């Protein structure tokens, strides 16, 4: 009876592992074009993962550009962007090329580039990115 428990566990593990593996086929007539090579629709230029709703948004700001939102509406993305711009906590220290802060529950990371400050803010299932002019 003592051996039945471990044998049952071993059988379950073997059954689970037996279900894993490759199902590749050598039949070339069954191949389809991968989703990453399909041309996007006229309004979509996103490279977001399947199920994500990434979109380019108008920043409505003279000192920020290239606003993109994934998993949220453009209005909320703009609110986070404006919050980042107004926050003194988000300014990089003198001579620093990177900074971080939290705005409206989003963790934001900024990196100085030749185009300005590339900012990326994220929270569970949502993200925002934009380019801010250096102050």
C-alpha positions in Angstrom: 0.0 0.0 0.0 2.9 2.4 0.7 4.2 2.0 -2.8 0.8 2.8 -4.4 1.0 6.5 -3.6 4.4 7.2 -5.2 3.5 5.0 -8.2 0.3 7.0 -8.7 2.3 10.2 -8.6 4.8 8.9 -11.0 2.1 7.8 -13.4 0.5 11.2 -13.3 3.8 13.0 -13.9 4.5 10.6 -16.8 1.1 11.3 -18.3 1.6 15.1 -18.0 5.0 15.0 -19.5 3.9 12.7 -22.3 1.4 15.4 -23.4 4.2 17.9 -23.8 6.4 18.1 -26.9 6.5 19.2 -30.4 3.8 18.6 -32.9 5.8 19.7 -35.9 4.8 18.3 -39.3 7.0 17.7 -42.3 4.0 18.3 -44.7 4.7 21.6 -46.4 1.1 21.9 -47.7 -0.1 22.4 -44.1 2.0 25.5 -43.4 0.3 28.9 -42.9 1.8 32.4 -42.8 2.8 33.4 -39.2 0.8 36.2 -37.6 3.8 38.4 -37.4 4.1 38.5 -41.2 0.5 39.3 -41.9 0.0 42.9 -43.0 -1.9 45.0 -40.4 -5.0 46.9 -41.3 -4.8 50.5 -42.5 -5.4 51.9 -39.0 -3.0 49.6 -37.1 0.7 49.7 -37.0 1.1 48.0 -33.6 3.5 45.2 -32.9 1.7 44.4 -29.6 1.2 40.9 -28.5 -2.0 39.1 -29.4 -4.9 40.4 -27.2 -3.3 43.7 -26.4 -4.8 46.9 -27.7 -1.9 49.1 -28.4 -2.5 52.4 -30.1 -0.8 55.7 -31.0 -2.3 58.6 -29.3 -2.1 62.4 -29.8 -0.2 63.8 -26.9 -1.8 67.3 -27.1 1.5 68.6 -25.7 4.2 70.7 -27.3 6.9 69.2 -25.1 6.0 65.5 -25.7 5.6 63.2 -28.7 5.1 59.6 -29.8 2.6 58.8 -27.1 1.6 55.1 -27.2 -0.9 53.3 -24.9 -1.3 49.5 -24.5 -4.3 48.2 -22.7 -5.8 51.6 -21.8 -7.5 54.5 -23.4 -5.6 57.5 -24.8 -7.2 59.8 -22.2 -5.7 57.9 -19.3 -2.3 57.7 -21.1 -2.3 61.5 -21.5 -3.2 61.9 -17.8 -0.2 59.8 -16.8 2.1 61.6 -19.3 0.9 65.0 -17.9 1.4 63.8 -14.4 5.0 62.7 -15.2 5.7 66.1 -16.8 4.4 68.0 -13.7 6.1 65.8 -11.1 9.4 67.0 -9.6 10.0 63.4 -8.4 10.3 62.3 -12.1 13.2 64.7 -12.9 16.6 63.0 -13.3 19.3 64.1 -10.9 22.0 66.4 -12.4 24.2 64.4 -14.6 22.0 61.3 -14.5 20.9 59.7 -17.7 18.0 57.6 -16.1 15.3 58.3 -13.6 12.2 56.6 -12.1 9.0 57.6 -10.3 5.5 56.5 -9.7 2.5 58.4 -11.3 -1.1 57.4 -10.7 -0.1 53.8 -9.9 2.2 53.5 -12.9 5.9 52.8 -12.4 7.7 55.1 -14.9 11.3 54.8 -16.1 13.0 57.5 -18.1 16.2 57.4 -20.2 17.9 60.3 -21.8 18.3 59.9 -25.6 19.3 62.2 -28.4 15.6 62.8 -29.1 14.7 63.7 -25.5 13.7 61.6 -22.6 12.2 58.2 -23.5 9.6 57.4 -20.8 8.0 54.1 -20.3 5.3 53.7 -17.6 3.6 50.4 -16.7 1.3 48.7 -14.3 -0.3 45.2 -14.4 -1.6 44.7 -18.0 -1.1 48.3 -19.1 1.7 50.4 -20.4 2.4 53.9 -21.8 5.4 55.3 -23.6 6.3 58.7 -24.9 9.2 61.0 -25.7 9.5 64.1 -23.5 11.6 67.2 -24.3 14.5 67.7 -22.0 13.9 70.5 -19.6 
